[in-house]
């Protein structure tokens, strides 16, 4: 019988239990909030609180509460999960969220160009997360590389920061919102945002990070008139997937079909071989259209 598994060292006698004191991670220069990290029962959590100058202000308190209520019911692997509403000593009202062990898409891109297959994979995952919130009537309104996390474990997407998000059921805080470099024209003009506004932002990101390979998709995402863009992110995802298919498949299929038809036309000679080639070509076409 093998030896019983165990830890190599004994647990330290001073192992902290329960909740530790928060440590500040980030304070937005232009925003109203800041992020703190706490450790509770062996796990990290992130708490979003108001900056000190905004604490107790009813308008900002409601803005933070709106973010909590919009995000609390979201359950998707591509979205940072909101866990609870807390009141922390010295920090006030707080949204408690899962800790995402990773880096932002902006940080990832800062280290150098991201290979096209990885861009495709990341943006397809991002499309799935956006499709989930859009189907629930939610618009993110602040989609940018800084608000897309990429996990260290598996390199998966986690969409974060719903502080400027909106949904039809809310009447508060309907003013234009977002980051100007990524905000759609209708948002900058003060008109209502919808899913196509997030698609604009997605196109700007794809143009910046994806290079020429995805330029046509990015251009269609970021057309000035919303009706001329992709109308939902599922269409964007399909376009990204088609962009990754080998370009030789359609051409090879056409050549094979042409060859098979030529053999069939030649007075029926070698019809069995022609039929086999025709079926192989048909299979290639079907694979290329999936």
Secondary structure as a PSIPRED ss2 file (coil, helix, strand):
# PSIPRED VFORMAT (PSIPRED V4.0)

   1 X C   1.000  0.000  0.000
   2 X C   1.000  0.000  0.000
   3 X C   1.000  0.000  0.000
   4 X C   1.000  0.000  0.000
   5 X C   1.000  0.000  0.000
   6 X C   1.000  0.000  0.000
   7 X C   1.000  0.000  0.000
   8 X C   1.000  0.000  0.000
   9 X C   1.000  0.000  0.000
  10 X C   1.000  0.000  0.000
  11 X C   1.000  0.000  0.000
  12 X C   1.000  0.000  0.000
  13 X C   1.000  0.000  0.000
  14 X C   1.000  0.000  0.000
  15 X C   1.000  0.000  0.000
  16 X C   1.000  0.000  0.000
  17 X C   1.000  0.000  0.000
  18 X C   1.000  0.000  0.000
  19 X E   0.000  0.000  1.000
  20 X C   1.000  0.000  0.000
  21 X C   1.000  0.000  0.000
  22 X C   1.000  0.000  0.000
  23 X E   0.000  0.000  1.000
  24 X E   0.000  0.000  1.000
  25 X E   0.000  0.000  1.000
  26 X E   0.000  0.000  1.000
  27 X E   0.000  0.000  1.000
  28 X C   1.000  0.000  0.000
  29 X C   1.000  0.000  0.000
  30 X C   1.000  0.000  0.000
  31 X C   1.000  0.000  0.000
  32 X C   1.000  0.000  0.000
  33 X E   0.000  0.000  1.000
  34 X E   0.000  0.000  1.000
  35 X E   0.000  0.000  1.000
  36 X E   0.000  0.000  1.000
  37 X E   0.000  0.000  1.000
  38 X E   0.000  0.000  1.000
  39 X E   0.000  0.000  1.000
  40 X E   0.000  0.000  1.000
  41 X C   1.000  0.000  0.000
  42 X C   1.000  0.000  0.000
  43 X E   0.000  0.000  1.000
  44 X E   0.000  0.000  1.000
  45 X E   0.000  0.000  1.000
  46 X E   0.000  0.000  1.000
  47 X E   0.000  0.000  1.000
  48 X E   0.000  0.000  1.000
  49 X E   0.000  0.000  1.000
  50 X E   0.000  0.000  1.000
  51 X C   1.000  0.000  0.000
  52 X H   0.000  1.000  0.000
  53 X H   0.000  1.000  0.000
  54 X H   0.000  1.000  0.000
  55 X C   1.000  0.000  0.000
  56 X C   1.000  0.000  0.000
  57 X C   1.000  0.000  0.000
  58 X H   0.000  1.000  0.000
  59 X H   0.000  1.000  0.000
  60 X H   0.000  1.000  0.000
  61 X H   0.000  1.000  0.000
  62 X H   0.000  1.000  0.000
  63 X H   0.000  1.000  0.000
  64 X H   0.000  1.000  0.000
  65 X H   0.000  1.000  0.000
  66 X H   0.000  1.000  0.000
  67 X H   0.000  1.000  0.000
  68 X H   0.000  1.000  0.000
  69 X H   0.000  1.000  0.000
  70 X H   0.000  1.000  0.000
  71 X H   0.000  1.000  0.000
  72 X H   0.000  1.000  0.000
  73 X C   1.000  0.000  0.000
  74 X C   1.000  0.000  0.000
  75 X C   1.000  0.000  0.000
  76 X C   1.000  0.000  0.000
  77 X C   1.000  0.000  0.000
  78 X C   1.000  0.000  0.000
  79 X E   0.000  0.000  1.000
  80 X C   1.000  0.000  0.000
  81 X C   1.000  0.000  0.000
  82 X E   0.000  0.000  1.000
  83 X E   0.000  0.000  1.000
  84 X E   0.000  0.000  1.000
  85 X E   0.000  0.000  1.000
  86 X E   0.000  0.000  1.000
  87 X E   0.000  0.000  1.000
  88 X E   0.000  0.000  1.000
  89 X C   1.000  0.000  0.000
  90 X C   1.000  0.000  0.000
  91 X C   1.000  0.000  0.000
  92 X E   0.000  0.000  1.000
  93 X E   0.000  0.000  1.000
  94 X E   0.000  0.000  1.000
  95 X E   0.000  0.000  1.000
  96 X E   0.000  0.000  1.000
  97 X E   0.000  0.000  1.000
  98 X E   0.000  0.000  1.000
  99 X C   1.000  0.000  0.000
 100 X C   1.000  0.000  0.000
 101 X C   1.000  0.000  0.000
 102 X E   0.000  0.000  1.000
 103 X E   0.000  0.000  1.000
 104 X E   0.000  0.000  1.000
 105 X H   0.000  1.000  0.000
 106 X H   0.000  1.000  0.000
 107 X H   0.000  1.000  0.000
 108 X H   0.000  1.000  0.000
 109 X H   0.000  1.000  0.000
 110 X H   0.000  1.000  0.000
 111 X C   1.000  0.000  0.000
 112 X C   1.000  0.000  0.000
 113 X C   1.000  0.000  0.000
 114 X C   1.000  0.000  0.000
 115 X C   1.000  0.000  0.000
 116 X H   0.000  1.000  0.000
 117 X H   0.000  1.000  0.000
 118 X H   0.000  1.000  0.000
 119 X H   0.000  1.000  0.000
 120 X H   0.000  1.000  0.000
 121 X H   0.000  1.000  0.000
 122 X H   0.000  1.000  0.000
 123 X H   0.000  1.000  0.000
 124 X H   0.000  1.000  0.000
 125 X H   0.000  1.000  0.000
 126 X H   0.000  1.000  0.000
 127 X H   0.000  1.000  0.000
 128 X H   0.000  1.000  0.000
 129 X H   0.000  1.000  0.000
 130 X H   0.000  1.000  0.000
 131 X H   0.000  1.000  0.000
 132 X H   0.000  1.000  0.000
 133 X H   0.000  1.000  0.000
 134 X H   0.000  1.000  0.000
 135 X H   0.000  1.000  0.000
 136 X C   1.000  0.000  0.000
 137 X C   1.000  0.000  0.000
 138 X E   0.000  0.000  1.000
 139 X E   0.000  0.000  1.000
 140 X C   1.000  0.000  0.000
 141 X C   1.000  0.000  0.000
 142 X C   1.000  0.000  0.000
 143 X C   1.000  0.000  0.000
 144 X C   1.000  0.000  0.000
 145 X H   0.000  1.000  0.000
 146 X H   0.000  1.000  0.000
 147 X H   0.000  1.000  0.000
 148 X E   0.000  0.000  1.000
 149 X E   0.000  0.000  1.000
 150 X E   0.000  0.000  1.000
 151 X E   0.000  0.000  1.000
 152 X C   1.000  0.000  0.000
 153 X C   1.000  0.000  0.000
 154 X C   1.000  0.000  0.000
 155 X C   1.000  0.000  0.000
 156 X C   1.000  0.000  0.000
 157 X E   0.000  0.000  1.000
 158 X E   0.000  0.000  1.000
 159 X E   0.000  0.000  1.000
 160 X C   1.000  0.000  0.000
 161 X C   1.000  0.000  0.000
 162 X C   1.000  0.000  0.000
 163 X C   1.000  0.000  0.000
 164 X C   1.000  0.000  0.000
 165 X C   1.000  0.000  0.000
 166 X E   0.000  0.000  1.000
 167 X E   0.000  0.000  1.000
 168 X C   1.000  0.000  0.000
 169 X C   1.000  0.000  0.000
 170 X C   1.000  0.000  0.000
 171 X C   1.000  0.000  0.000
 172 X C   1.000  0.000  0.000
 173 X C   1.000  0.000  0.000
 174 X C   1.000  0.000  0.000
 175 X C   1.000  0.000  0.000
 176 X C   1.000  0.000  0.000
 177 X C   1.000  0.000  0.000
 178 X C   1.000  0.000  0.000
 179 X C   1.000  0.000  0.000
 180 X C   1.000  0.000  0.000
 181 X C   1.000  0.000  0.000
 182 X C   1.000  0.000  0.000
 183 X C   1.000  0.000  0.000
 184 X C   1.000  0.000  0.000
 185 X H   0.000  1.000  0.000
 186 X H   0.000  1.000  0.000
 187 X H   0.000  1.000  0.000
 188 X H   0.000  1.000  0.000
 189 X C   1.000  0.000  0.000
 190 X C   1.000  0.000  0.000
 191 X C   1.000  0.000  0.000
 192 X C   1.000  0.000  0.000
 193 X C   1.000  0.000  0.000
 194 X C   1.000  0.000  0.000
 195 X H   0.000  1.000  0.000
 196 X H   0.000  1.000  0.000
 197 X H   0.000  1.000  0.000
 198 X H   0.000  1.000  0.000
 199 X H   0.000  1.000  0.000
 200 X H   0.000  1.000  0.000
 201 X H   0.000  1.000  0.000
 202 X H   0.000  1.000  0.000
 203 X H   0.000  1.000  0.000
 204 X H   0.000  1.000  0.000
 205 X H   0.000  1.000  0.000
 206 X H   0.000  1.000  0.000
 207 X H   0.000  1.000  0.000
 208 X H   0.000  1.000  0.000
 209 X H   0.000  1.000  0.000
 210 X H   0.000  1.000  0.000
 211 X H   0.000  1.000  0.000
 212 X H   0.000  1.000  0.000
 213 X H   0.000  1.000  0.000
 214 X H   0.000  1.000  0.000
 215 X H   0.000  1.000  0.000
 216 X H   0.000  1.000  0.000
 217 X H   0.000  1.000  0.000
 218 X H   0.000  1.000  0.000
 219 X H   0.000  1.000  0.000
 220 X H   0.000  1.000  0.000
 221 X H   0.000  1.000  0.000
 222 X C   1.000  0.000  0.000
 223 X C   1.000  0.000  0.000
 224 X C   1.000  0.000  0.000
 225 X C   1.000  0.000  0.000
 226 X H   0.000  1.000  0.000
 227 X H   0.000  1.000  0.000
 228 X H   0.000  1.000  0.000
 229 X C   1.000  0.000  0.000
 230 X C   1.000  0.000  0.000
 231 X C   1.000  0.000  0.000
 232 X C   1.000  0.000  0.000
 233 X H   0.000  1.000  0.000
 234 X H   0.000  1.000  0.000
 235 X H   0.000  1.000  0.000
 236 X H   0.000  1.000  0.000
 237 X H   0.000  1.000  0.000
 238 X H   0.000  1.000  0.000
 239 X H   0.000  1.000  0.000
 240 X H   0.000  1.000  0.000
 241 X H   0.000  1.000  0.000
 242 X H   0.000  1.000  0.000
 243 X H   0.000  1.000  0.000
 244 X C   1.000  0.000  0.000
 245 X C   1.000  0.000  0.000
 246 X C   1.000  0.000  0.000
 247 X C   1.000  0.000  0.000
 248 X H   0.000  1.000  0.000
 249 X H   0.000  1.000  0.000
 250 X H   0.000  1.000  0.000
 251 X H   0.000  1.000  0.000
 252 X H   0.000  1.000  0.000
 253 X H   0.000  1.000  0.000
 254 X H   0.000  1.000  0.000
 255 X H   0.000  1.000  0.000
 256 X H   0.000  1.000  0.000
 257 X H   0.000  1.000  0.000
 258 X H   0.000  1.000  0.000
 259 X H   0.000  1.000  0.000
 260 X H   0.000  1.000  0.000
 261 X H   0.000  1.000  0.000
 262 X H   0.000  1.000  0.000
 263 X H   0.000  1.000  0.000
 264 X H   0.000  1.000  0.000
 265 X H   0.000  1.000  0.000
 266 X C   1.000  0.000  0.000
 267 X C   1.000  0.000  0.000
 268 X C   1.000  0.000  0.000
 269 X C   1.000  0.000  0.000
 270 X C   1.000  0.000  0.000
 271 X H   0.000  1.000  0.000
 272 X H   0.000  1.000  0.000
 273 X H   0.000  1.000  0.000
 274 X H   0.000  1.000  0.000
 275 X H   0.000  1.000  0.000
 276 X H   0.000  1.000  0.000
 277 X H   0.000  1.000  0.000
 278 X H   0.000  1.000  0.000
 279 X H   0.000  1.000  0.000
 280 X H   0.000  1.000  0.000
 281 X H   0.000  1.000  0.000
 282 X H   0.000  1.000  0.000
 283 X H   0.000  1.000  0.000
 284 X H   0.000  1.000  0.000
 285 X H   0.000  1.000  0.000
 286 X H   0.000  1.000  0.000
 287 X H   0.000  1.000  0.000
 288 X H   0.000  1.000  0.000
 289 X H   0.000  1.000  0.000
 290 X C   1.000  0.000  0.000
